[in-house]
Amino acid sequence: MGMEHISDHDLERYHLGMVVDEAELAPLEEHLLACPECVERAEQTAVYVDTLRAAIIAGNFDLE
């Protein structure tokens, strides 16, 4: 029985380099090696996080 799929929250944390504890990082990376579905989601998450980060930096918010 393998690890459950990685949550969106953990994919975001992984992309941002916030998963630093080896006990959490190792199984996450092992799962990504074996699960094309989570790799695809990780790539989508990376685009989302980077787009959000760029928008925050740009600061062009239309709050109306």
FENJOUR-V113506 format. One record per backbone hydrogen bond with DSSP energy under -1.0 kcal/mol. NH is the residue of the N-H (numbers start at 1). CO is the residue of the C=O. Records with the same first field share a line. If there is no record, write none. Layout:
BEGIN
NH->CO, CO
END
This chain:
BEGIN
11->7
12->8
13->9
14->10
15->11
16->12
17->14
18->13
20->18
24->21
25->21
26->22
28->24
29->25
30->26
31->27
32->28
33->29
34->30
35->31
39->35
40->36
41->37
42->38
43->39
44->40
45->41
46->42
47->43
48->44
49->45
50->46
51->47
52->48
53->49
54->50
55->51
56->52
57->53
58->54
59->55
61->59
END
